Amino acid sequence: MSRIDTETARKVAKLARIAVPEDQLPALAGELSNILTFMEQLGEVDVDGVEPMTSVTPMRLKRRDDTVTAGSMPDRILSNAPDAREGFFAVPKVVE
Amino acid sequence: MTQPNTLTIAQARDALRKGELTAVELTEACLKAIDAADALNAFVHKTPELALERARAADARLAAGAAPSMCGIPVGIKDLFCTEGVASQAASHILNGFRPEYESTVSAQLRDAGAVMLGKLNMDEFAMGSSNETSTYGDAVNPWKVDDRRLTPGGSSGGSAAAVAADLCLGATGTDTGGSIRQPAAFTGTVGIKPTYGRCSRWGIVAFASSLDQAGPMTRTVRDAAIMLEAMCGHDPMDSTSADLPVPDFEAALGAGVKGRKIGIPREYRMEGMPSEIEKLWADGADMLRDAGAEIVDISLPHTKYALPTYYVIAPAEASSNLARYDGVRYGHRAKLAQGDGITEMYEKTRAEGFGPEVQRRVMIGTYVLSAGFYDAYYNRARKVRTLIKRDFDTVFADGVDAILTPATPSAAFGLGEMVDADPVQMYLNDVFTVTVNLAGLPGIAVPAGLDRQGLPLGLQLIGRPWDEAGLLNTAQVLEEAAGFVSKPAKWW
């Protein structure tokens, strides 16, 4: 059915923000196609009128009060950052 | 006296309470065993100073009386759990150097109950794998061995299973998204329980597939699983899917027997090409429960064959969303950038360097099935089939079945490296008996039930009704006693 071609593999890698070298795209396309072929068995199942599952246990998500419960700890939040400066996460230039 | 590190949790608890043993002595015995077991590559971050500090505190608490069951018990923690100030990297290069500022709820509950953390345990990267071969730390090795081959302890909780089987700790935490507690338990002759979805808080556990992930204990006996599970469970406001239900005394529920309990044998689990040994083990297990007074009934779970493809749509879809947070900004690895690289190159290079091949594959599959044009065909269809899979179980339980007996795995442990050239789908087949349980949110337990003809352990799985871990553990203990599995791996490491 839906074989993934090199072009689609390139697009998926881009969407996933994973750099894949050009020469590895055909192999990636093949692997993804195999996995998708395996998934296509699901096409056999009659799912007419079946609700897609949103929660496996029939319980309503708990609500909490809309109050601040934690905060004022920028040093701890930044402590693992690869590049933190002056209380901020630092990244390469985003806007030209 | 018996080496303290070989005691069960129940035995150690009793010895500690009687003053026959101190938590420091017990911890030192485990630390010594760990240092002698580097060949197993089970403990990947050792925390001996922290362990001894907690052991001393446990001894003080024991001396004061009324300490909880886990007080002074040395345990290993899977690397997927965030532990304050201690490396926690989900066995991934992308979390290199990450030391959380906070403690996961489950490991905090164990800590507060007095348990002694010995260190962090090996696993498959982001819990994606069934052989512990995708870890950035290298393979964990099964203490069981029958020839020259080094065998897999299973995955993803491979380090936890190896450590418990090799007596490096008395119990370990695992997590289970598609079988990651139960399959390694079966491969190592240990006990592993995945509780009902919502029993254990997921807060502070690195997320893989949030609608499927559950933590659970891995131990040497069913009684130990009951003791440790109780300490791990309970409502947590930090996890919106955590169940606000009372936690029963699981240990007290043991010993009730199975007289009159109805055990279902699902015909769809009789897979084509199933090894005769597995089939025999399964039949023997049914006989044991029948002999103990249970009623054995044939049942049907018609959508079983669609569980694996459903899982391999839903889990990667959720993973692709969850793993979007690894972007080189807030924690872990960031790639070195070339002149002129912008933020997109930073993301793409960081994720290419930081994620291993299996994680990249699953993130991309997830991205594909969630992308415009395919969302309905794959993701929504899988969620509908998941509804049907759960309905199969609901029907069987409504018909009065108390628990379901199946094999835990389609084979015994295989050799490390043997599946390297196999199609990824071949590896996914390891989860064929376990993955339905996660999709339906049910509790499931693997119990060692025998050895195959090579001498490797094989496990059986029991699946319970939602929130009936107590009944499930009770049935599992009947099976454990009847099977009389006492074999231990011969020490070669």
Interface residues (C-beta under 8 A of the other chain):
Chain A: I4 T8 A9 V12 A13 L15 A16 R17 I18 A19 V20 L28 E31 L32 N34 I35 L36 F38 M39 E40 Q41 L42 G43 E44 V45 V47 V50 E51 P52 M53 T54 S55 V56 T57 M59 L61 K62 R64 M73 R76 I77 S79 N80 A81 P82 D83 F89 V91 P92 K93 V94
Chain B: G97 F98 R99 P100 E101 T196 Y197 G198 S211 P237 S240 T241 A243 D244 H303 K305 Y306 L308 P309 T310 Y312 V313 S320 A324 D327 G328 V329 R330 Y331 G332 H333 R334 L337 D341 G342 I343 T344 E345 M346 Y347 E348 K349 R351 A352 F355 Q360 R361 V363 M364 I365 T367 Y368 V369 S371 Y378 N380 R381 A382 R383 K384 V385 R386 T387 L388 K390 D423 P424 V425 Y428 L439 A440 G441 P466
